[in-house]
Amino acid sequence: MIYILHFLTIYFCLRLLYKRAGNIALDPGLILVFVTAFSVTANIFFYEFLVEEFNNNVWVLWESRESMQNIVLLNIIFTSIFTFFYLSVCKLQSYEKDTISNQIYRTQYNPIYWVTVYVIVFILGQVLLALNQTYVLTYWNNVIDLSFLIAISSVLLRIKGIRTTFFFFSIFILFTMFIYYPIIIGASEEEGYVVNKGGVVKMLVFCLVFLSLTKYQQLLVTPKKIVLGLLFLPIFIGFANFIEGLSAGTPPSFVNLAIYSLSGYEFQIMENQAIIFDDLEKNDLDLKYGETYTRALYDIFIPTSGWKPPSQWFAERINLFKDVDDGSGYAFSFIAEGLLNFGTIGVAIAGLIAAILLSSLRLLYSIRVFLKPAI
């Protein structure tokens, strides 16, 4: 019954969000609900058909059908609350097609200029690192990342034709993901063959947003293409994980490839939700009552306060229970943070917070200045 309710919820929510997206192909609300729906559906599929092949460490999420259904229900509540408030806020926003000519964009986003900007800010970053100015460097790293992404986008802006642009961009993405990061950078830092999926996906999304807002307005990215892209993305990420697994000695098989592909999105987040929910049920965890939200705002202005974000706190907590010393983090989620702060009612609060944040992000599409892609 819970599974049926899940599929009905995602059907109606995605349908409403898709209809509301209109000319905004990269609608943040549509993307969030789609990724959440994919992750929950994949977890249901794993629990019902592949749990024995995949669940080597016995996840709390899959300890019992009740545990699985509780987390699915929490995701249903979150998705419903988020969609309602998100669409309500979006009705108050107006959106008009950008009237700035492509020539203005070509002038303002000259590749030589932006590559020069990137080189300068990168060198300044190295200077800050050498001077041990970690406080300023915390912010400056964002400037370095942004200037690099704009530089790449400005180069793509000069390529003629959508197909040619996609071809050269695809070659660059594949080179960056499977050769540059894991072989060149990985070898120099002695990390082994590790695929940098996060950085490459960020580059992919940023450049597509940039081109869709400038040269190919309403042509390069449409709501239909976004949905197809969201279906393809976990397969792409899963394939990258599969290649990484092969380099580590994982036996090549169709089942392993399917597992990697279905878990391409943040598969761990539902397990995180299950662990926190279970700890609260057993009174092994105290509620934060909004502390993580207020401290996150505080950390924007004072990043050296020493406060640990929920993902890092959670990783240390899990590693302590498992008696391991693992430096990696765990992907958190809106729902997990809502549970951590206010318990079950926090899921609804998290849905409201997510709606406010993403509807504010959507409002940026109405800005009509030449810096709009960078913004």
C-alpha positions as CSV (number, residue, x, y, z in Angstrom):
1,M,0.0,0.0,0.0
2,I,2.9,2.4,0.9
3,Y,4.6,1.6,-2.4
4,I,1.4,2.4,-4.4
5,L,1.1,5.7,-2.5
6,H,4.7,6.5,-3.3
7,F,4.2,6.0,-7.1
8,L,0.9,7.9,-7.1
9,T,2.6,10.8,-5.2
10,I,5.6,11.1,-7.5
11,Y,3.3,10.8,-10.6
12,F,1.1,13.7,-9.5
13,C,3.9,15.8,-8.1
14,L,6.1,15.4,-11.1
15,R,3.2,16.1,-13.4
16,L,2.3,19.3,-11.6
17,L,5.9,20.5,-11.4
18,Y,6.5,19.6,-15.1
19,K,3.5,21.6,-16.1
20,R,4.5,24.6,-13.9
21,A,8.1,24.5,-15.2
22,G,6.9,26.1,-18.5
23,N,9.8,27.7,-20.2
24,I,12.2,27.1,-17.3
25,A,13.7,23.8,-18.3
26,L,16.1,23.6,-15.4
27,D,13.4,24.0,-12.8
28,P,15.0,23.2,-9.4
29,G,11.8,21.9,-7.8
30,L,11.3,19.4,-10.7
31,I,14.9,18.2,-10.4
32,L,14.7,17.7,-6.7
33,V,11.5,15.7,-6.8
34,F,12.7,13.6,-9.7
35,V,16.0,12.7,-8.0
36,T,14.2,11.9,-4.8
37,A,11.7,9.8,-6.6
38,F,14.4,7.9,-8.5
39,S,16.3,7.3,-5.2
40,V,13.3,6.0,-3.3
41,T,12.1,3.8,-6.2
42,A,15.6,2.4,-6.6
43,N,15.7,1.5,-2.9
44,I,12.3,-0.2,-3.2
45,F,13.6,-2.2,-6.2
46,F,16.8,-3.2,-4.3
47,Y,14.9,-4.2,-1.2
48,E,12.4,-6.4,-3.1
49,F,14.8,-8.0,-5.7
50,L,18.5,-7.3,-5.0
51,V,19.0,-7.0,-1.3
52,E,21.0,-10.2,-0.9
53,E,23.4,-9.3,-3.7
54,F,23.9,-5.7,-2.5
55,N,23.4,-5.6,1.2
56,N,26.7,-6.9,2.5
57,N,26.8,-4.7,5.6
58,V,23.1,-5.1,6.6
59,W,21.6,-1.6,6.3
60,V,19.2,-0.3,8.9
61,L,16.9,0.7,6.1
62,W,16.5,-2.9,5.0
63,E,16.4,-4.6,8.4
64,S,12.7,-5.0,8.1
65,R,9.8,-4.2,5.8
66,E,8.5,-1.8,8.5
67,S,11.7,0.1,8.5
68,M,11.7,0.4,4.7
69,Q,8.1,1.5,4.6
70,N,8.6,4.1,7.4
71,I,11.3,5.9,5.4
72,V,9.3,5.7,2.1
73,L,6.4,7.3,4.0
74,L,8.6,10.1,5.2
75,N,9.7,10.7,1.7
76,I,6.1,10.8,0.5
77,I,5.3,13.4,3.2
78,F,8.4,15.5,2.3
79,T,7.6,15.4,-1.5
80,S,4.0,16.3,-1.0
81,I,4.7,19.2,1.4
82,F,7.6,20.5,-0.8
83,T,5.5,20.4,-4.0
84,F,2.5,22.2,-2.4
85,F,4.6,25.1,-1.0
86,Y,6.9,25.3,-4.0
87,L,4.1,25.6,-6.5
88,S,2.3,28.1,-4.2
89,V,5.4,30.4,-4.1
90,C,6.1,29.9,-7.8
91,K,2.6,31.2,-8.6
92,L,3.7,34.6,-7.1
93,Q,6.7,34.7,-9.4
94,S,6.7,36.1,-13.0
95,Y,9.0,34.8,-15.7
96,E,9.7,36.3,-19.1
97,K,12.0,35.1,-21.8
98,D,15.4,36.8,-21.8
99,T,15.6,39.7,-24.2
100,I,19.4,40.2,-24.1
101,S,20.9,39.5,-27.5
102,N,23.5,36.7,-28.0
103,Q,26.0,39.3,-29.3
104,I,26.1,40.9,-25.9
105,Y,26.8,37.6,-24.2
106,R,29.6,36.9,-26.8
107,T,31.1,40.3,-26.0
108,Q,30.9,40.0,-22.2
109,Y,32.1,36.3,-22.1
110,N,35.3,36.5,-24.1
111,P,37.3,33.3,-23.6
112,I,40.7,35.0,-23.4
113,Y,39.4,37.4,-20.7
114,W,37.8,34.7,-18.6
115,V,40.8,32.3,-18.9
116,T,43.0,35.2,-17.8
117,V,40.7,35.8,-14.8
118,Y,40.9,32.1,-13.9
119,V,44.7,32.1,-14.0
120,I,44.9,35.2,-11.8
121,V,42.4,34.0,-9.2
122,F,44.1,30.6,-9.2
123,I,47.5,32.1,-8.5
124,L,46.0,34.3,-5.7
125,G,44.6,31.1,-4.2
126,Q,48.0,29.5,-4.2
127,V,49.4,32.7,-2.5
128,L,46.7,32.5,0.2
129,L,47.5,28.8,0.7
130,A,51.2,29.6,1.1
131,L,50.4,32.3,3.6
132,N,48.1,29.9,5.5
133,Q,45.1,32.2,5.1
134,T,42.6,29.5,5.5
135,Y,39.7,31.9,6.5
136,V,39.9,33.8,3.3
137,L,40.8,30.7,1.2
138,T,37.5,29.1,2.3
139,Y,35.6,31.7,0.3
140,W,38.3,32.2,-2.4
141,N,38.0,28.6,-3.5
142,N,34.5,29.3,-4.6
143,V,35.8,32.2,-6.7
144,I,38.3,29.8,-8.3
145,D,35.7,27.2,-9.1
146,L,33.3,29.7,-10.5
147,S,35.9,31.4,-12.7
148,F,37.0,28.0,-14.1
149,L,33.4,27.1,-14.9
150,I,32.7,30.4,-16.7
151,A,36.0,30.1,-18.6
152,I,35.0,26.6,-19.9
153,S,31.5,27.9,-20.7
154,S,32.9,30.9,-22.6
155,V,34.9,28.6,-24.8
156,L,31.8,26.5,-25.5
157,L,29.9,29.7,-26.4
158,R,32.2,30.1,-29.4
159,I,31.6,26.7,-30.9
160,K,29.1,26.7,-33.7
161,G,26.2,24.3,-33.7
162,I,24.5,22.3,-30.9
163,R,25.8,18.9,-32.1
164,T,29.4,20.1,-32.5
165,T,29.2,21.8,-29.1
166,F,27.9,18.5,-27.5
167,F,30.6,16.5,-29.3
168,F,33.6,18.5,-28.0
169,F,32.0,19.0,-24.6
170,S,31.4,15.2,-24.3
171,I,35.1,14.5,-25.2
172,F,36.2,17.0,-22.6
173,I,33.9,15.6,-19.9
174,L,35.1,12.0,-20.6
175,F,38.7,13.1,-20.6
176,T,38.3,15.0,-17.3
177,M,36.4,12.2,-15.6
178,F,38.3,9.1,-16.7
179,I,41.8,10.4,-17.5
180,Y,42.7,13.8,-16.0
181,Y,41.3,13.4,-12.5
182,P,41.9,9.7,-11.8
183,I,45.2,9.2,-13.7
184,I,47.0,12.6,-13.9
185,I,45.8,14.1,-10.6
186,G,45.3,10.8,-8.8
187,A,48.8,9.5,-9.7
188,S,50.5,12.7,-8.5
189,E,48.6,12.6,-5.2
190,E,49.0,8.8,-4.9
191,E,45.2,8.2,-4.5
192,G,44.9,5.5,-7.0
193,Y,42.2,5.4,-9.7
194,V,39.4,7.5,-8.2
195,V,36.8,9.0,-10.5
196,N,35.9,12.6,-9.6
197,K,32.2,12.4,-10.3
198,G,31.0,15.3,-8.3
199,G,33.3,17.9,-9.9
200,V,32.6,16.6,-13.4
201,V,28.8,16.6,-12.9
202,K,29.0,20.1,-11.5
203,M,30.8,21.2,-14.6
204,L,28.3,19.4,-16.8
205,V,25.3,21.0,-15.2
206,F,26.9,24.5,-15.0
207,C,27.9,24.6,-18.7
208,L,24.5,23.3,-19.8
209,V,22.8,26.0,-17.7
210,F,25.1,28.7,-19.1
211,L,24.5,27.7,-22.7
212,S,20.8,27.3,-22.3
213,L,20.6,30.9,-20.8
214,T,22.7,32.5,-23.5
215,K,23.4,31.1,-26.9
216,Y,20.6,28.5,-27.1
217,Q,17.7,30.0,-25.2
218,Q,14.9,27.4,-24.9
219,L,16.6,25.2,-27.5
220,L,19.5,23.3,-25.9
221,V,17.7,22.4,-22.7
222,T,13.9,21.8,-22.6
223,P,11.8,20.2,-19.8
224,K,11.6,17.0,-21.9
225,K,15.3,16.9,-22.4
226,I,15.9,17.5,-18.7
227,V,13.7,14.5,-17.7
228,L,15.6,12.3,-20.2
229,G,18.9,13.7,-18.9
230,L,17.9,12.9,-15.3
231,L,17.2,9.4,-16.3
232,F,20.5,9.1,-18.1
233,L,22.6,10.8,-15.4
234,P,22.5,8.0,-12.8
235,I,23.4,5.5,-15.5
236,F,26.4,7.7,-16.4
237,I,27.5,8.1,-12.8
238,G,26.9,4.4,-12.2
239,F,29.0,3.5,-15.2
240,A,31.8,5.7,-13.7
241,N,31.5,3.9,-10.4
242,F,31.5,0.6,-12.3
243,I,34.8,1.5,-14.0
244,E,36.2,2.6,-10.7
245,G,35.1,-0.7,-9.2
246,L,36.7,-2.7,-12.0
247,S,40.1,-0.9,-11.3
248,A,39.7,-2.0,-7.6
249,G,39.0,-5.6,-8.6
250,T,35.2,-5.8,-8.7
251,P,34.2,-8.7,-11.0
252,P,32.6,-7.4,-14.2
253,S,28.9,-8.5,-14.5
254,F,25.6,-7.1,-15.6
255,V,24.2,-7.3,-12.0
256,N,27.1,-5.1,-10.7
257,L,26.5,-2.6,-13.5
258,A,22.8,-2.5,-12.7
259,I,23.5,-2.0,-9.1
260,Y,25.9,0.9,-9.8
261,S,23.4,2.5,-12.2
262,L,20.4,2.2,-9.9
263,S,22.5,3.7,-7.1
264,G,23.8,6.5,-9.3
265,Y,22.0,9.2,-7.4
266,E,22.6,9.7,-3.7
267,F,21.6,6.2,-2.7
268,Q,23.0,6.4,0.8
269,I,20.7,9.2,1.9
270,M,17.7,7.0,2.7
271,E,20.0,4.8,4.9
272,N,21.0,8.0,6.7
273,Q,17.4,8.8,7.2
274,A,16.7,5.3,8.5
275,I,19.6,5.4,11.0
276,I,18.6,8.8,12.5
277,F,14.9,7.7,12.6
278,D,15.9,4.5,14.4
279,D,18.2,6.3,16.8
280,L,15.4,8.7,17.7
281,E,12.9,5.8,18.2
282,K,15.4,4.2,20.6
283,N,16.2,7.5,22.3
284,D,19.8,7.2,21.4
285,L,19.9,10.7,19.8
286,D,18.9,14.1,21.1
287,L,17.0,16.5,18.9
288,K,18.9,19.6,17.8
289,Y,15.8,21.9,17.7
290,G,17.0,23.9,14.7
291,E,20.6,24.2,15.7
292,T,22.0,22.8,12.4
293,Y,20.0,25.5,10.5
294,T,21.1,28.4,12.7
295,R,24.7,27.2,12.8
296,A,24.8,26.9,9.0
297,L,23.8,30.5,8.7
298,Y,26.4,31.5,11.3
299,D,29.1,29.5,9.5
300,I,28.6,31.6,6.4
301,F,30.1,34.6,8.1
302,I,32.5,32.7,10.4
303,P,33.6,29.5,8.6
304,T,36.4,29.0,11.1
305,S,34.1,28.5,14.0
306,G,34.9,24.8,14.2
307,W,31.3,23.8,13.8
308,K,30.8,20.4,12.0
309,P,28.2,20.2,9.3
310,P,25.6,17.4,9.6
311,S,27.3,15.3,7.0
312,Q,30.7,15.3,8.8
313,W,29.0,14.8,12.2
314,F,27.1,11.9,10.9
315,A,30.2,10.3,9.3
316,E,32.1,10.5,12.5
317,R,29.1,9.0,14.4
318,I,28.7,6.1,12.0
319,N,32.5,5.4,11.9
320,L,32.6,5.4,15.7
321,F,29.8,2.8,15.8
322,K,31.5,0.7,13.1
323,D,34.9,1.1,14.9
324,V,36.6,2.3,11.6
325,D,38.7,5.3,10.7
326,D,37.2,6.3,7.4
327,G,37.8,9.9,6.3
328,S,34.9,9.8,3.8
329,G,31.7,11.6,4.5
330,Y,28.1,10.5,4.0
331,A,25.6,12.3,1.8
332,F,23.0,14.0,4.0
333,S,19.5,15.2,2.9
334,F,16.7,17.6,3.7
335,I,14.7,14.8,5.4
336,A,17.6,13.6,7.5
337,E,18.3,17.1,8.8
338,G,14.6,17.7,9.5
339,L,14.5,14.5,11.5
340,L,17.6,15.4,13.3
341,N,16.2,18.8,14.4
342,F,12.5,18.2,15.1
343,G,11.8,14.5,14.7
344,T,9.0,13.3,12.4
345,I,7.4,16.8,12.3
346,G,10.8,18.0,11.0
347,V,10.1,16.3,7.7
348,A,7.3,18.7,7.0
349,I,9.4,21.6,8.2
350,A,12.3,20.4,5.9
351,G,9.8,20.4,3.0
352,L,8.9,24.0,3.7
353,I,12.5,25.1,4.0
354,A,13.4,23.3,0.7
355,A,10.5,25.0,-1.1
356,I,11.6,28.4,0.1
357,L,15.2,27.8,-0.9
358,L,14.5,26.3,-4.4
359,S,11.7,28.8,-5.2
360,S,14.2,31.6,-4.4
361,L,16.7,29.9,-6.8
362,R,14.1,29.7,-9.5
363,L,13.5,33.4,-9.1
364,L,17.0,34.0,-10.5
365,Y,15.7,33.1,-14.0
366,S,13.7,36.4,-14.1
367,I,17.0,38.5,-13.8
368,R,17.8,40.1,-17.1
369,V,21.4,41.3,-17.0
370,F,24.4,40.0,-18.9
371,L,25.8,38.5,-15.6
372,K,22.7,36.3,-15.3
373,P,24.5,33.0,-16.3
374,A,27.2,33.6,-13.7
375,I,24.6,34.5,-11.1
